[in-house]
Amino acid sequence: MSAAAWVLGGHQSRRLAADRRQLVLGATLLLAPWLLLSLFAGMGPPPADPAGWVATAVEQQLRYTLLILCGVLLVAGFVLLGAWLRRAGENTYTLLGLTALLLATPLFIVNMAYWGTFLLDSFRLVVATGSAQRPDWYKPMRDLMNLLGAVAVALQYATAIAFTAALHRVGWCRPTASRWLMGLSGTALVLSVLPAAVPVPLAIASYVVSIPAVPFLIPYWLSLLLLRRAGATASPAILAPLETCSPAPNPPEILPLKWMPVFFLVLLGYSGRAQVTGSNYALTGVTIIDARHPVPVAHQTILIRHQTITAIFLDGSQPLPDSARVVRLQGKYVVPGLIDAHVHLATDPSGVDNRAHVLAVLRRLLYSGVTSVRDMAGDARILAGLARDAATGEIVSPAIYYSALLAGPAFFQDPRTALASKGAVAGTLPYMRAVTSSTDLVLAVAEAKGTGATGLKLYADVAAPLVAHIVREATRQNLPVWAHAWLQHAKPAEVVAAGVGVVSHAPLLLYEKLDTIPPSWKTQRHGAAFWDSATPDLSALFALMKERHTILDATLLTYQEWGQEDSTMRYAYEVGKRLTTQAYKAGVLLAAGTDDDQKQFVPKEVELLVKGAGLSAFDALTAATLNGAKALHLETTRGTVAVGKMADLVVLDKNPLQDISNLEAVYAVIKAGKFFQKE
């Protein structure tokens, strides 16, 4: 507004002839509503519930009175501009614009009066009666006012189009500016009249352009253009009416016209993002599939407020909150956010796992439907920062939960440990420590927990008694313990018996019965019948796992890829998927972890659980959702679509129970209440 005042002063409007003063006055009136709109914006968003409206009654009445005054100023400005244009010889577009304006204004005033008075009175009635149910007349009246508001907005954009065309015809709006202003107004007009059942991006854009203050943007830009040119040399078409005016030097541009569309699109994009990540919205028309619903539940509405699912009910069976944005998803399927139970994001942060690469991977992970990951050892200095940035929304990423690694001293000859410990000695850091029977485990566990780790990972070279001691101390300090299924000096049954919550890598379960892998498994090619007979029966181990509620993180995907790259490792996938089948049939809980350095994502692991290990699509989906949450001790807040749980959801175009590959038909992802449209 200060800039606009500077433009007026620069044009020395008080010394202009009467005819041009009328033009300047009209332009100033088009600009003036933004003085009031700045007050409107300073009040913040309207309250989210009736009690809030009643408590701030005077503020709400003032809010909508300001909007009515804005409308009156706009009418006055366009009427003066219309009179000036008609004297300049332009009648057609001027009359069209004035007609649209005179039709829009009563509708706009009635709609704003409804919000400021009638709606407030109805909320007073709701609060006074103590009933959450709206009166019978409430919804028809609200729908009528929404219709009137939509018509008024469309007519306001039509007014801007007509007056821009009129100014162009008399030479006061250059072709480029005219095209941009008319194009933006036309686009906004079309968006404002879109039906409700349109894709989410269009619904968001339609919502934004229908906000009462947004149609005032085009007249604002038009007024700046007119004020800028008011003191400049007039075009030949209007020299006659302005003969007595003394042109002033062309002032510098406050807002260059070439940047107006950019500004508009940025505003639209920012507002759209705010709606997508809004704190209060409803998903309607969805079919819910999760561990609690083996039979899909159709025609459901899911209410989300902030980060939480606040209600789930049959479409139309309950009124929606007035403040809730409606996202219509008829024909879509909603499943819980997927959890990858085995990733490695920071093995080599100075090399392949550099920040740019990892951020790109995290973004792709989220858009594939993964809303949480369990990182199974890496540089916790990096992982802590990534987890923090993911939690605050500063990066597009699943939630990140990471482990601190404990292993025997021999393991730290592995070059990967040096990469993840750069700047220090591998095996001496709180998040990557060598342990023996003489280690102060109270201190070691406390320091590991202090790194922000969600759990401990036992990797290799740890004896069974030490495993049990670590589990006891970690349990005392409320830190979960995860481990490789075989630790060289501890067999799988010993690891399970010690109380480890999750064991990783199905092929390592072989070491319950074998001391070494038969050489022929590595050097010869064998068919399915051979592997069926060669795979040992581990029913006793799996009975123990079921009894202890131990989760198996099978990681079939990484072994399939490994076998494709190295023929000597083909046995691992063949045996691993058969052992996973045994575990599944024995009632062992399975989680879905990839462990393939994020080459492919968890939907592929889920597909292998179905097509390789024989899980049903429902149980494989449960592995990637509820069981993943159990692995992280987050089952009370994640893993199912339920009231009170975190709004981590995946919206699918197709039913994953009909074909598990439909898990890749992602339409949108909701992470902690934020809506991400599939790219």
Order of alpha helices (4+ residues) and beta strands (2+ residues): alpha-alpha-alpha-alpha-alpha-alpha-alpha-alpha-alpha-alpha-alpha-alpha-beta-beta-beta-beta-beta-beta-alpha-beta-alpha-beta-alpha-beta-beta-alpha-beta-alpha-beta-alpha-beta-alpha-alpha-alpha-beta-alpha-alpha-beta-alpha-alpha-alpha-beta-beta-beta
